[in-house]
Amino acid sequence: MKLTLYGGLAALFSGKVVAAESPWNLTPGVTDISQQVFGLHMTIFYICCVIALVVFGVMLYSLIYHRKSKGVTPANFHESTKVEIIWTVIPFLILIGMAVPATSTLIEMEDPSDADLTILVTGSQWKWHYQYFGHDVGFFSLLSTPKAQIENQQAKGDNYLLEVDKPLVIPANRKVRFLMTSDDVIHSWWVPAFAVKKDANPGFINEAWTKVNDPGTYRGQCAELCGKDHGYMPVVVEVLPEAEFDQWLAQQQQAANAAAAAEQASLAQQLTMDESMALGESIYIARCAACHQPNGMGLAGVFPAISGSAIATGDIGSHIDIVVNGKSGTAMQAFGSQLTLKELAAVVTYQRNAWSNNTGEVIQTSEVNQWMQGGQQ
């Protein structure tokens, strides 16, 4: 333990390059602003080290060479204008020396102007939603670590709890502006390699930006305690070369158009009970089971049971309403913008026929669409 501690201290004091490789030090990052932040951090750290060395050096010298056993007699004075001026001016100059580079870096960190791309980042228990301004592209990003790994039934992967089904994709060498908000509680979008950590507050918009020089995959996570699945809310950013990003964005727009066409076509589909239950179960396990449990029994006093509940066995319109719009003042999210009409119909069907419910009702896509259009209350 002592060798490890001494090694870490030696690394920090041995220079910027070596200090950057220390596992205990700040991450240098992959952007120009993150390098500035790292440089500022090391500058302030070394200033503090010099201050500590001088102050404790004087203290040790005084204790050793002015001790009573050497016959030293304490000075007898009450004040010294000269000393008071010195110990006021020196700290003032030190603080100014720290404030000038710190202010310059902070001003640049908070300047999202002249961005080439703007992305709205919305935190939601427990996932992120990304919307590309000026483009018809938006999607949710969910944890993709297999549940078997989380429950220790499989060996943990290299990116355990830091992997998602759909990463945020941005271009290299372009300034990207982030608008941060939340639709429920306070989250915090944090990617250490970018030196970006910004709170996502419900009802407010915060701004941040990045400009990544090197393509690659960079990982982070929610850095604000936001509920029971806070640890399952990773951030993954894939940085593509500019030409590849433009191609990806065009493909996403085409996919969005195709999805809209498929949504319209699904209105005429009539799923069987087996088809709807199979699709609904997969959606329930991915989106609902974390709160309501795979067996539908919920968590007593926290999340209500669906098995045998009045909503899942009662009026169909009320059931669709709570799935689509959520429930204000609770952790029940609105899934109307997260799922397709077909998926909404399937998950409602599953909840009304799984476990002990057995209503025998198959909810079709057209019924959900009719309700959402206001034709069924």
N, C-alpha and C positions, 0 to 999 in steps of 0.2 A: 504493500500500500504506500509506504514512504517513497519507494523508488518510483512508483507511478506518479505520485504527487510532484516529486522533484523533476521528473521528466516533463510533466505538463508545464511547470513553471519555467523550465529551461526553454521549452519550445516557444512559450509566449515572449520571452525576453530575447530570443536569438535572432529575431528579424521578422519582417512582415511576411515573407514567403513561407518560412517554416511555421510561423504562428497561424497562418491561414490553413495549414494542414492539421492543426491540433483538433482533436475531437471535442475539446472543451471550449473552443473559441467560436466567435461569430462566423457564420457562413459568408465567404466572400461574394458568392452569387455569380450570375452570368450576364448581368446588365451593367451598363455604365453607372447607373445610379446606385446599384448595389455595391459596386466597387468603391464609389465615393463614401457610402455609408460605412463600409468596412475600414476604409482609410481613416475616416473620422473617428470610428471606434478605437482604432489602434493609437491614433494621436492622443485622444483623451486618456486612454489607458496608460500610455507612457508618461504623460504629464502627471497623472495621479501617482505613478510609481516613483517619479523623481521627488514629488512632494513628500511622499511617505519616507523615502530614503533620507531626505534632508531633515525632516521633523524627528524621526526616530533616531537618526544619527546624532543629532544635537542632544536628544534626551539621554541616549546611552553614554555619550561623552560626558555629559554633566553628572550622571549617576556615578560614573567610574572615577573621574578626576576631581570631582568636587564633593566627595563624600566626607562625612564627619571623621572617619578614621584617619584621614590624611591631614586633619587639623584645619580644614577649610572653614572659615567663618561665613555664615550667610550674610549677604548684603542686606542693608537696612534702608529700604526706600519704599515709597508708596506709589509714586507715579513717575512716568517719564514721557514727556510730550514727544520726544524724538522717537522712542520705541513705539508709541501708539500710532504715530504717523506711518512708520515703517510697516507695522503689521496690519494697517488698513490699506495702504497703497499697493503692497505686493499682492495680496489676495485679489484686489480689484483688477490689477493688470493681468493676473492669471485667468480670472473669469472672462475678461475681454478677449484674451487670447483663445479661450475655448469657444466663446460665443460667436466670433466672426466666422470660422469655418463651419460651425454647427448651423448658424442661420443661413448661410449660403446653400448648404446641402438640403436643409428643410424646405427652403423656398422652392428649390428645383423639384423636390419630391412632391410638392403640392401644386405643381403646375401642369395640368392635363391639357393645356391649349394646343391647337394645331395637330390634333390627333388624326391619324389616317383611318381609324376604325373605332367605333364606339360599341361596347357590349354592355347590356343590362344584366347584372348578376343578382339573382333573387334567391335568398336563403329560405329554405322551407324544411320543417322537421320531416325527415332528415336527409335532404338532398339539395342540389343546386339546380337552378334553372338559368339558362343562358339564352339571351335574345340579341341577335345581331341587328343593330339599327341600320335602316336603309336597305335591308335585305329580308326576304320572307323566310328567315331561318331562325328556329328556336327549338330547344330541346331540354329535357331534364337529364341530369347526370347522377346516377345512383351507384352506390357501392356494389362491386361485382365479386368480392371475395366470397367463395362458396360457404354456405352455412355450416357444412361439415368441418371446414377448417376452424371456424369460430367456436364450434362445439367440441373441438379437439378430437374429431373422428378421423381427420386427415392431417397430414403434415402441412405446416404453414408454408405458403409460397414466399417468394422473394419480396413481393410487394404486398404482404399481408395487411389488410385494412387500408391500403393506399392505392387501390385500383378501382376503376369505374367502368360502367358499360359504355358510356359515351364521354370522352374527354373534351374539354374546351380546346378548340383549335384556333390558333392565331398565326399570323405571318411573322417571319423573321425580318429584322431591319425596318419595321414600320412601327410607329407610335400607336399603341392601343390604349384607349381610354375606357376605364371601367366605371359604371354607375352601380353602386351597391345599395340594395334595399332588402327587406324581408317581408314575408306575408304572415308571420306569426310572432316569433320571439327574436331576441337579439342573437345573431350569428356573427362570425368574423372570418372573412375570406383571407387565407394566409398561404403564400407561396414563398418560402425562405429564399430560394434562388433568385427571385425577382426583387427582394426587399419590399414586398407589398404585403401589408397586413391592415385590412380596413374593416371596421365594424359594419354589419348590415342590420340596420335598425328599422323596425316596422314604422311606416309613415314618414320616413326620411330618406334622402338620397345623399350618399357619400361618394366622393370621387377618388380615383386612383389611376395610375397609368404605368405602363411598362413599355420598353423597347428592347427586345431580346436579340442579341447578335448571333447566337449559335442555335441552329435547329436542334431539336431533341425533345425528350419528354421530361417534364418537371412536376414534382409532386408536393402537395401541401395538405392542409386539412382545416376544418373549422377550429378556430382558436378561442371560442367563447362557449362556456358551458351552457348548452341549449336544450338539455333534456336527457332522457335516459339513453338515447342512441347517439349522443354527441360524438362518441368515439368511432361511429360508423358513418362519418360524413366527410370523406376525403375530397381533395381537389386534385385533379390531374389536368395538366395543360400540355398539349402537343403543339410544338412550334415547327411549322413547315417553311421551307423556302418559299419565296414570294410567288413564283409561278405555280408551285404545287398547291399553295393555299388558294389562289384564284380558281384553280381547277376544282379543288374540294368544295369551295363555296358555290360554284356553278352546279356541281353535282347535288349538293344539299338543297338548292332551290328547285332542281328538277324532282328530287325525291319528295319535297314538300307538295309540289303540284300533283305528283302521282298519288300521294297519301290523301289529298283532298278529293281526288277522283275516286279513289277506293272507298273513302268514307261515304261519298254520295251513292256509290254502287251498293254498299252494304245495307242501305235502307230497304232494298228489295229482297234481301236475304231472309230466309226463315231457318234458323238453326234448330236442330233437334235438341232434346234434353241432354243427351250424351255429349254432343259437340259443345254446347253451352257450358256444361259442368266442367269439362276438361279445360276449356279456355279460362273459365272463371276461377277454377282452383289455382291455376298458375299465377293469375293476377293477384288473387287473395294472398297466396304465400309470399309473393314479392312485395306487395304494397300494404297489406292489412295485418298479417300475422304477427308483426313485431309488437303491435299493441293488443290486438284481440286474441292472440295466440292461435297456433295451428288448429287447436281443437275447438275454437270459437268461444271459449269460456272467459276470455278477457283476464284482467287482473283486478281482483276485488278492491273497490274503493278508488281505483285509478282509471281503468278502461273497462267499459261495460261489456258484458257477454253478448254475443250475437246469437248463439245457440239458445233457442227458446225465447228470444226477446220479442217485445211487442212490435218493434219496427220491422224485424225480419219476417214476422208471420202475420203482420197486419196490412194496412193500406199500402198498395204498391207505390202510389204517388209520393207518400211520405218517405218511403224507403229510397226511392230514386233521388228525392230532394236532398237527403242528408249525405248521400254518396257524392252527388254532383256539387253541392254548395257547402258541405261541411256543417259544423255547428259552432256558432260564435261563442267565444268564451271557454272553449275546450280545445283539446289537442286534435280533435277530428278535423282533418284537412278537407278542402274542396278538391275533388278529383275531376271536376268537369273539364279542366284545361290540361289535365295530365294523362287522361285516357281517351281513346277513341270511343265513339258511340257504341261500336260493337263490343268493346272491352267493358264499358259501363254496363251494358245489358247483360253480359256474361257474368260479371262479378255479382250483380244483384241477383241473378238467377241462382248462382252458386250459394250465396248466403241464405236464400229462401228455401233451399232444398238440401243443404249439407247438414250433417250431424242429426239432431232430432227435429229439425224444422219440417222438412218433407211437405211443402205446400203443393207440390206438383205443378207449379206455375213456371213457364218458360218466358222470360222477358225478351222481346225482340228489339233489334236496333231501332226500328221505326217507332216503337212505343217511347223509348228514351228520347228520341228526337222530337216527337210530338210533345212530350212533357216539357222539354227545354225550350221549345218554341212557344210555350204558353197555352197549348191546346188542351192540356190535361192538368188539373189541379188536384 
